[in-house]
């Protein structure tokens, strides 16, 4: 009987949160197919720990932590390396108006240009609106590392977008 309740609870959670997890995964990886794979892997890992996670509370935070770690682990396994270039390519002349679909696409594209750690920190801190401490715990780094990677990631986004600081981080 307990197993049936566990199965039902997990299924309800997965159905309710799958779309949100997939959106976050897309922001991390920039590819809808890979985002789906990341989401499925996250849900499988979550299912394996469901009994403990359910008792401990905050299942959403645990799921986002798994998602971020799975993304970083998969990226680490690849032979991908960042390539340095002499000059940064020119950005588009016209800056899209705030809150437009075009701006969102430009931001997503710029996020994909960042190294995985910066991307993970920025997605958790500014998209998911997590605290520095919660982000540090999820990524298994110090709060100081989260702060410095946030600053560096935002600085890189600004350069990629050719926009002033207040337009990237809303300050």
C-alpha positions as CSV (number, residue, x, y, z in Angstrom):
1,X,0.0,0.0,0.0
2,X,2.8,2.4,0.9
3,X,4.4,1.8,-2.5
4,X,1.3,2.8,-4.3
5,X,1.1,6.0,-2.3
6,X,4.8,6.7,-3.1
7,X,4.2,6.1,-6.8
8,X,1.2,8.3,-6.9
9,X,2.9,11.2,-5.1
10,X,5.9,11.0,-7.4
11,X,3.8,10.9,-10.5
12,X,1.8,13.9,-9.3
13,X,5.0,15.8,-8.6
14,X,6.6,14.9,-11.9
15,X,3.5,15.8,-14.0
16,X,3.2,19.2,-12.2
17,X,6.9,20.2,-12.4
18,X,8.1,18.6,-15.6
19,X,7.5,21.6,-17.8
20,X,9.3,24.0,-15.4
21,X,12.2,21.7,-15.1
22,X,12.4,21.4,-18.9
23,X,12.4,25.2,-19.2
24,X,15.3,25.5,-16.7
25,X,17.1,22.7,-18.5
26,X,16.7,24.5,-21.8
27,X,18.2,27.6,-20.3
28,X,21.2,25.6,-19.1
29,X,21.9,23.7,-22.3
30,X,20.2,25.7,-25.1
31,X,18.7,22.6,-26.9
32,X,15.2,21.3,-26.4
33,X,16.1,17.7,-27.0
34,X,19.0,17.8,-24.5
35,X,16.7,19.6,-22.1
36,X,14.2,16.8,-22.3
37,X,17.0,14.3,-21.6
38,X,18.3,16.3,-18.7
39,X,14.7,16.5,-17.3
40,X,14.2,12.7,-17.6
41,X,17.6,12.0,-16.0
42,X,16.7,14.4,-13.2
43,X,13.3,12.7,-12.6
44,X,14.9,9.3,-12.6
45,X,17.4,10.4,-9.9
46,X,14.7,12.1,-8.0
47,X,12.5,8.9,-8.1
48,X,15.4,6.9,-6.7
49,X,15.6,9.2,-3.7
50,X,11.9,10.0,-3.5
51,X,11.2,8.5,0.0
52,X,14.0,10.4,1.7
53,X,13.5,13.6,-0.3
54,X,9.8,13.6,0.4
55,X,10.4,13.3,4.2
56,X,13.1,16.0,4.2
57,X,10.8,18.5,2.4
58,X,11.6,21.0,-0.3
59,X,11.4,18.6,-3.2
60,X,11.5,21.5,-5.8
61,X,14.9,22.6,-4.6
62,X,16.2,19.1,-4.6
63,X,15.0,18.6,-8.2
64,X,16.6,21.8,-9.4
65,X,19.8,20.8,-7.7
66,X,19.8,17.5,-9.4
67,X,19.1,19.1,-12.7
68,X,22.0,21.5,-12.4
69,X,24.4,18.9,-11.3
70,X,23.4,16.5,-14.1
71,X,23.9,19.3,-16.6
72,X,27.4,20.2,-15.2
73,X,28.4,16.5,-15.0
74,X,27.3,15.8,-18.6
75,X,29.1,18.9,-19.8
76,X,32.3,18.0,-17.9
77,X,32.4,14.6,-19.6
78,X,32.4,16.1,-23.1
79,X,35.6,17.1,-24.8
80,X,34.1,20.6,-25.2
81,X,36.6,23.4,-24.5
82,X,36.1,27.1,-24.7
83,X,37.9,28.8,-27.6
84,X,39.4,32.2,-27.2
85,X,39.1,34.6,-30.2
86,X,41.0,37.8,-31.0
87,X,37.8,39.9,-31.3
88,X,34.2,39.5,-30.2
89,X,31.8,39.4,-33.2
90,X,29.7,42.5,-33.6
91,X,26.3,42.5,-32.0
92,X,23.1,43.4,-33.7
93,X,22.5,47.1,-34.3
94,X,19.0,47.4,-32.9
95,X,18.4,46.5,-29.3
96,X,15.0,44.8,-28.9
97,X,12.5,46.5,-26.6
98,X,12.4,45.1,-23.0
99,X,10.2,42.1,-22.4
100,X,10.0,41.2,-26.1
101,X,10.2,37.7,-27.5
102,X,13.3,38.8,-29.4
103,X,15.0,39.9,-26.3
104,X,14.4,36.6,-24.7
105,X,15.9,34.8,-27.7
106,X,18.9,37.0,-27.6
107,X,19.4,36.4,-23.9
108,X,19.0,32.6,-24.3
109,X,21.5,32.7,-27.1
110,X,24.0,34.7,-25.0
111,X,23.5,32.3,-22.1
112,X,24.6,29.4,-24.4
113,X,27.8,31.2,-25.1
114,X,28.8,31.1,-21.4
115,X,30.7,28.3,-19.8
116,X,28.5,25.7,-18.0
117,X,29.4,26.9,-14.5
118,X,28.6,30.6,-15.2
119,X,25.4,29.5,-16.9
120,X,24.3,27.3,-14.0
121,X,25.0,30.1,-11.5
122,X,23.1,32.7,-13.5
123,X,20.1,30.4,-14.1
124,X,19.8,29.5,-10.5
125,X,20.4,33.0,-9.1
126,X,18.5,35.1,-11.5
127,X,16.0,32.8,-13.4
128,X,15.1,30.5,-10.4
129,X,15.7,33.5,-8.0
130,X,17.7,31.4,-5.6
131,X,19.8,32.9,-2.8
132,X,23.6,32.9,-3.0
133,X,23.7,30.3,-0.2
134,X,21.2,28.0,-1.8
135,X,23.0,28.2,-5.1
136,X,26.3,27.4,-3.5
137,X,24.8,24.4,-1.8
138,X,23.3,23.1,-5.0
139,X,26.5,23.5,-6.9
140,X,28.7,22.3,-4.0
141,X,30.8,25.5,-4.0
142,X,31.3,28.3,-1.5
143,X,29.0,31.4,-1.5
144,X,32.1,33.4,-2.5
145,X,32.4,31.3,-5.6
146,X,28.8,31.9,-6.5
147,X,29.3,35.6,-6.1
148,X,32.4,35.8,-8.2
149,X,30.9,33.5,-10.9
150,X,27.7,35.6,-10.9
151,X,29.8,38.8,-11.4
152,X,31.9,37.2,-14.1
153,X,29.0,35.6,-15.9
154,X,27.0,38.9,-15.9
155,X,30.1,40.8,-17.1
156,X,30.4,38.3,-20.0
157,X,26.7,38.5,-20.8
158,X,27.1,42.3,-20.9
159,X,30.0,42.0,-23.3
160,X,28.1,39.5,-25.5
161,X,25.0,41.7,-25.6
162,X,26.8,45.0,-25.8
163,X,24.5,46.4,-23.1
164,X,25.0,48.4,-19.9
165,X,25.0,46.5,-16.6
166,X,21.6,47.6,-15.5
167,X,19.9,46.2,-18.6
168,X,21.3,42.7,-17.9
169,X,20.7,42.2,-14.2
170,X,17.8,44.6,-13.7
171,X,19.6,47.0,-11.3
